[in-house]
Amino acid sequence: MTAVSRNNFTLTKPSGTVDLSTYNSLVLYIHSKAAWPNAKSLSLFWKNGSTSSRGQRLRERPWNFGFNSSTTGTHLQVVIPLGSFATGTNAVIKLKVSVASGGSIGF
């Protein structure tokens, strides 16, 4: 994982690429420190390099995909169907996750 400012991060496959059409779900474990304001969300998108995005950008808001930001003190499993990203058979190497609507969310 590569940490960047404001709780944004990028996960990078060390070598080679991944065809997401051969997988069903992206599973994340999120530990929320406090309930998020309604405007806050995570923006997730796949990249095939440092600049090229693949497929759809997806917004993970509280209550989407089983996530409840007001549940604190434990890790919540968030399961996102990979078809939601619409990457098709395009090869990817990175997943970029950033806080949408500005600011930090503390996780």
Secondary structure, 3 states (H helix, E strand, C coil): CEECHHHCEEEECCCCCEEHHHCCEEEEEECECCCCCCCCEEEEEEECCCCCEEEEEEEECCCHHHCCCCCECCCEEEEEEHHHHCCCCCEECEEEEEEECCCCCCC
